[in-house]
Amino acid sequence: MRHIFIINPAAGKPETTAQLERQIAGLSFPHEVFYTRGEGDAQAAAERAARDGEPARLYACGGDGTLNEVVNGAAGHDFLAVTNVPKGTGNDFLKLFGPDYRRIFYDLEALATGPQTAFDLMDCNGKLGIDVVCAGVDARIAAGVHRYKDLRLVSGRGAYILSLVEHIFCKGINRPMAVEMGEFRQAEQPTALLCICNGRHYGGGFMPVADAMPDDGVLDMLLVGKVGLPTFLRLVGKYARGQYRQYPRLIRDFHGREVSFSSREPITAVVDGEVMVDTAFTVRLSEKKVWFFYPAYASYQPDGER
């Protein structure tokens, strides 16, 4: 079994790379290390492992974007398994495993010998995602963070606040969107957001569907129609805590395998933190799965079932 660490040096604080290197150097098992230099390198490394055809465990050392790239390269190959060493500032998918996920997934010895489970994937216009796809004001805020964080003297939190102010208070919450999910059909009309969950967490602190499972063959979808600013501010905390069932008139939920949405205007969608822009999207449960491994003592069951 090969153990391949795919390290994104740009993820997280600069000192985290050196800390991880020291930990890897002390491992008791043979391993390989690959460093990414730019966008697409992590996926290319996983694709090379797929072409080699040898059983391997791939350690995506970075944030959700690094994990997404490795998943896209490894999906559908039963001899490959993927995990995420949380080196990034954002590791929303790993929050499935509880608030102590950073300590758990830095236990590299336990990680190397741990079990693996076939996790579902979402296909969004050909791009695979393992966690959450969102389209609406939340997606526009996430896309804005990417722009603001490149400014000098702006922290990650500062970039989020600037993007939040821009898209909530300046540009408005709602955008026209037509939606089809199951038997439900919505003609193009002002819409606040649409969220499709395979995992449970996104956006740094949102858990819209608290009991979503990555291996149940179901995508959990929430649609919030037109809302004004006072309603949005009153609702957003409840939405973030997974309390959507308390607001059936405002939040429509659907649990199935496919959703389509479109608009005459460009729509911003975010797949595991990666931004896409188009006028029409279809998100469906992919035929491909990915094997995901974790320490034997870890659990991704909802809190009440741990």
C-alpha positions in Angstrom: 0.0 0.0 0.0 1.4 3.4 -1.0 0.9 6.4 1.3 1.0 9.7 -0.7 0.9 13.0 1.1 -0.2 15.8 -1.3 0.7 19.0 0.5 -0.6 22.4 -0.5 2.1 24.8 0.9 -0.2 27.8 0.3 -2.9 26.5 2.6 -3.0 27.8 6.2 -0.3 29.7 8.0 3.3 29.4 6.6 4.6 27.5 9.6 2.0 24.8 9.2 4.0 23.2 6.3 7.2 22.9 8.4 5.2 21.4 11.3 3.5 18.9 9.0 6.9 18.0 7.4 8.4 17.2 10.8 5.4 15.0 11.7 5.5 13.1 8.4 9.3 12.6 8.8 8.7 10.7 12.0 6.1 8.2 10.6 6.7 4.5 11.1 5.6 3.5 7.6 7.0 4.2 4.1 5.5 7.3 2.4 5.8 9.7 -0.5 5.4 13.5 -0.5 4.2 15.7 -3.3 4.0 19.5 -3.1 1.5 21.5 -5.2 2.5 24.7 -6.9 -0.8 25.9 -8.1 -4.5 25.2 -9.0 -5.0 21.7 -10.4 -1.8 20.2 -9.1 -3.5 18.2 -6.4 -6.0 16.7 -8.8 -3.1 15.9 -11.2 -1.3 14.0 -8.5 -4.3 12.0 -7.7 -4.8 11.2 -11.4 -1.2 10.0 -11.6 -1.9 7.6 -8.7 -5.0 6.4 -10.6 -3.0 5.7 -13.7 -0.3 3.8 -11.8 -3.1 1.4 -10.7 -1.5 0.5 -7.4 -3.5 0.5 -4.1 -2.8 3.9 -2.4 -4.0 6.2 0.3 -4.0 9.8 -0.6 -3.6 12.4 2.1 -5.0 15.8 0.9 -3.0 18.2 3.2 -4.7 21.5 2.9 -8.2 23.0 3.0 -11.5 22.0 1.4 -10.2 23.1 -2.1 -7.2 20.7 -1.8 -9.5 17.9 -0.7 -11.9 18.7 -3.6 -9.1 18.4 -6.2 -7.9 15.1 -4.8 -11.4 13.7 -4.7 -11.9 14.7 -8.4 -8.8 12.9 -9.3 -9.4 9.7 -7.3 -13.2 9.3 -7.7 -14.4 6.0 -9.2 -11.1 4.1 -8.5 -11.6 1.4 -5.9 -7.9 1.0 -5.3 -7.5 4.6 -4.1 -8.7 6.1 -0.8 -8.7 9.7 0.2 -8.5 11.7 3.4 -7.9 15.3 4.5 -5.2 16.5 6.8 -6.6 19.8 8.0 -3.8 22.2 7.1 -6.1 24.8 5.6 -8.0 27.7 7.2 -11.2 26.1 6.1 -11.9 22.3 6.5 -15.7 22.3 6.6 -16.1 18.7 5.4 -14.1 17.3 8.3 -16.5 18.9 10.8 -18.6 15.7 10.1 -16.3 14.1 12.6 -17.0 16.6 15.4 -15.4 19.7 16.9 -12.1 17.9 17.6 -11.5 17.0 13.9 -8.2 18.8 13.7 -6.6 16.6 16.4 -8.2 13.5 15.0 -7.0 14.0 11.4 -3.5 14.9 12.5 -3.2 11.5 14.2 -1.4 10.3 11.1 -0.5 6.8 12.4 -4.1 6.1 13.3 -5.2 7.6 10.0 -2.9 5.3 8.0 -4.4 2.1 9.5 -8.0 3.3 9.9 -11.1 2.1 8.1 -12.5 3.5 4.9 -16.0 4.1 3.7 -17.4 4.7 0.2 -18.8 8.3 0.3 -21.3 9.7 -2.2 -20.3 12.5 -4.5 -22.3 15.3 -6.1 -21.9 16.1 -9.8 -22.3 19.8 -10.5 -22.1 20.5 -14.3 -19.3 17.9 -14.4 -17.4 19.0 -11.3 -17.5 16.6 -8.4 -18.1 17.7 -4.8 -18.1 15.8 -1.6 -19.5 18.4 0.8 -21.9 21.2 -0.1 -23.0 23.0 -3.3 -24.6 26.4 -2.7 -26.2 28.9 -5.1 -27.5 32.2 -3.9 -26.4 35.0 -1.5 -24.3 32.6 0.4 -22.4 31.6 -2.7 -21.9 35.2 -3.8 -20.5 36.0 -0.3 -18.1 33.0 -0.6 -17.0 34.1 -4.0 -16.4 37.7 -2.7 -14.2 36.4 0.0 -11.8 35.1 -2.6 -11.6 38.6 -4.1 -11.2 40.5 -0.8 -8.6 38.2 0.8 -6.1 39.1 -1.9 -6.1 42.7 -0.6 -3.2 43.9 1.5 -3.9 44.1 5.3 -7.2 42.2 5.0 -7.4 39.0 7.1 -9.6 36.0 6.3 -12.2 37.1 8.7 -12.0 40.7 7.4 -12.5 39.4 3.8 -15.6 37.6 4.9 -17.1 40.6 6.7 -16.4 42.9 3.7 -18.1 40.4 1.3 -21.0 40.0 3.7 -21.6 43.7 3.8 -21.3 44.0 0.0 -23.8 41.2 -0.8 -26.3 41.6 2.0 -26.5 45.3 2.6 -25.3 46.8 -0.7 -26.2 44.5 -3.6 -29.3 42.8 -2.1 -30.1 39.3 -1.1 -32.4 37.9 -3.8 -31.7 37.0 -7.4 -34.0 35.4 -10.1 -33.8 31.7 -10.2 -35.9 28.8 -11.7 -35.7 25.6 -9.7 -36.7 22.0 -10.3 -36.3 19.4 -7.6 -38.5 16.2 -7.6 -42.1 17.2 -8.4 -41.5 20.8 -7.3 -41.2 23.4 -10.0 -40.4 27.1 -9.4 -40.6 29.5 -12.3 -37.8 32.1 -12.4 -38.4 34.4 -9.5 -36.4 36.2 -6.8 -34.7 33.6 -4.6 -32.3 34.0 -1.6 -30.4 30.7 -1.7 -30.3 27.1 -2.6 -28.2 24.6 -0.7 -27.4 21.0 -1.7 -25.8 19.0 1.1 -23.9 15.7 1.0 -21.9 16.8 4.1 -23.1 18.9 6.9 -21.0 22.1 7.1 -20.0 24.9 4.9 -19.2 28.6 5.0 -17.1 28.3 8.1 -20.0 27.8 10.5 -23.2 26.8 8.7 -24.8 23.4 9.3 -28.1 23.7 7.4 -29.0 19.9 7.5 -27.7 18.6 10.8 -28.5 14.9 10.0 -27.1 14.8 6.4 -25.0 11.7 5.7 -22.3 11.4 3.1 -23.0 7.7 2.4 -26.9 7.4 2.3 -27.4 7.9 -1.4 -29.5 11.1 -0.8 -28.8 14.7 -1.3 -30.5 17.1 1.2 -31.6 20.3 -0.4 -32.9 23.6 1.1 -34.5 26.4 -1.0 -35.2 29.8 0.5 -37.3 32.0 -1.6 -37.5 35.8 -1.6 -36.9 37.3 1.8 -36.3 40.9 2.9 -33.4 42.0 5.0 -35.2 41.9 8.4 -36.5 38.3 7.8 -33.1 37.2 6.5 -31.3 38.5 9.6 -33.9 36.8 11.8 -33.7 33.6 9.9 -30.0 33.1 9.2 -29.0 31.9 12.7 -31.7 29.3 12.7 -30.7 28.2 9.2 -27.1 27.9 10.2 -28.0 25.6 13.1 -30.1 23.2 11.0 -33.5 24.3 12.2 -35.1 24.6 8.8 -38.1 22.4 9.8 -39.3 25.2 12.1 -39.9 27.5 9.1 -41.8 25.4 6.4 -43.3 28.6 4.9 -39.9 30.1 4.3 -37.6 27.1 3.7 -38.6 24.3 1.4 -36.7 21.1 1.9 -36.3 18.2 -0.6 -34.3 15.0 -0.1 -33.5 13.2 -3.4 -30.9 12.7 -6.1 -31.1 15.7 -8.4 -31.9 19.4 -8.7 -31.7 21.8 -11.6 -31.6 25.6 -11.4 -31.2 28.3 -14.0 -31.6 32.0 -14.7 -31.3 34.5 -17.6 -28.6 36.1 -15.4 -25.4 34.4 -14.5 -25.6 32.3 -11.3 -22.7 31.9 -8.9 -22.5 28.4 -7.5 -19.8 27.2 -5.0 -18.8 23.5 -4.9 -16.8 22.7 -1.8 -15.5 26.3 -1.8 -14.7 26.3 -5.5 -16.5 29.0 -7.5 -18.4 28.3 -10.7 -20.5 30.8 -12.8 -23.1 29.8 -15.4 -26.8 30.4 -16.3 -27.9 26.8 -15.8 -26.8 24.1 -13.3 -27.7 20.5 -12.6 -26.5 18.9 -9.4 -27.1 15.2 -9.2 -25.8 12.2 -7.2 -22.8 11.0 -9.1 -22.4 7.4 -10.2 -18.9 7.7 -8.9 -18.0 7.3 -5.2 -14.8 7.9 -3.4 -13.3 5.8 -0.6 -12.6 8.1 2.5 -10.5 6.9 5.4 -10.3 8.1 9.0 -9.0 6.9 12.4 -10.8 3.8 13.8 -11.9 5.8 16.9 -13.5 8.6 14.8 -17.2 8.7 13.8 -19.1 10.8 11.3 -22.6 9.9 12.7 -24.7 12.9 13.8 -24.0 14.1 17.4 -26.8 12.1 18.9 -25.5 8.8 17.4 -21.8 9.1 18.2 
